Amino acid sequence: MSIREDALQGKMTPLFEKCAASEGVTPEFLMQGVAKGVIAIPKNNNHHFDKIMAVGKGLSTKVNANIGSSKDHQGVEQELQKLCIALKAGTDAVMDLSMGGDLNDVRQEILRNCPIPLGTVPIYQSVAEAVENRKKEIGSITVEEIFATIRQQAKDGVDFMTIHCGINQNTLERLRGQERIMGVVSRGGSFLIEWMTYNQKENPFYEHYDELLAILKEHEVTLSLGDSVRPGCLADATDAGQLQELIHLGELTKRAWDAGVQVIIEGPGHMPMDQIEANIVLQKRLCHGAPFYVLGPLVTDIAPGYDHITGAIGGAIAAKAGADFLCYVTPAEHLKLPDGDDVRDGVIASKIAGHAADICKGVPGAMERDIAMAKCRNALDWKGQIDLSLDPEKARRFREEGGTYKGDACSMCGSYCAIKVYKKATLSHRQCGS
């Protein structure tokens, strides 16, 4: 029995109870959401950790951090360091996007040290091992090799997998009829388009979808349906290719649910702010309310070095409109492999976006934290303010750098602190009135 099948049959399990306690909802609420497909619980049977996380309708907005080695930076130690930084910053999930070094060893080592859900994009490993180790072209990778990678990763304990099942011949035909500035920017999508073009065959994930679902169900892997045709710049947003793929993802969602597999839908990408809400509404309608996982979205293309900010702006708008899961964007986006500082800044920026949206959505506990912060500020309770902040370490450092951190005001206002002046004026008024 899979998590989804348990939910459909109303079978209460320790997993539902533990996850509900973590999410601050009732187990019944969680089970109903999983049964409807509007909530997913990414938890592989082979990955053992205590903090069970759920993503979807009625829950707090979750954040994912991408880490992973590259051809030029192959060591696992630096990725474990990034993992620790992401965990400390409060990420809810991590994805290993490694394409350099011993990929099985890197993933397994990350899994051993990862106390939260871990995701992957299996086609990355299939391509990297074929091209780098066996000197093959992408198009010459066999379907058996591709599916062997998925089986291995599922067996290892990967909790959710991004698999680009919606880029089929129909989608590709629509895409080729479009005038796009940037074509396809999804790495996994580009790999599959290359494979399809080389072999003049259908996307193997689409053609052998039932086999894929059987593997995922066996190990309880949540399917994250990847968006191969997501826009890579604002000018390409919400075009026919993107929407055609979304239609296919909706069809594939129902097939996965029927097979007992949980689903998350990936979304854009880059898009103007005024298109974000419409994209969320379309996804939720076409994909039957399945949880939506957005990559940003980035609301301008001209901020390299600051794309954690452009992504947080788009993420806040998307989450307010109904997106459930934000993939962080770091300051290094479009420029380099992120380092530890980039990872921390990316997680915090996305956490800010998600929390701001949760306040608007009325998620229990969200506004209460802001009220607690306001009370600490009014009381000039610096320890309370620091403890409540999303990044206590940075808040504490800035407070100390002010030079007057032992006093009751900050170094910007000092004795002219508005809170102190107002309280003094109020007290004087009361004394005069008495």
Secondary structure, 3 states (H helix, E strand, C coil): CCHHHHHHCCCCCHHHHHHHHHHCCCHHHHHHHHHHCCEECCCCCCCCCCCCCCEECCCCCEEEEEECCCCCCCCCHHHHHHHHHHHHHCCCEEEECCCCCCHHHHHHHHHHCCCCCEEECHHHHHHHHHHHHCCCCHHHCCHHHHHHHHHHHHHHCCCEEEECCCCCHHHHHHHHCCCCCCCCCCHHHHHHHHHHHHHCCCCHHHHCHHHHHHHHHHHCCEEEECCCCCCCCHHHCCCHHHHHHHHHHHHHHHHHHHCCCCEEEEECCECCHHHHHHHHHHHHHHCCCCCEEEECCECCCCCCCCHHHHHHHHHHHHHHHCCCEEECCCCCCCCCCCCHHHHHHHHHHHHHHHHHHHHHHCCCCHHHHHHHHHHHHHCCCHHHHHHHCCCHHHHHHHHHHCCCCCCCCCCCCHHHCHHHHHHHHHHHHHHHHC
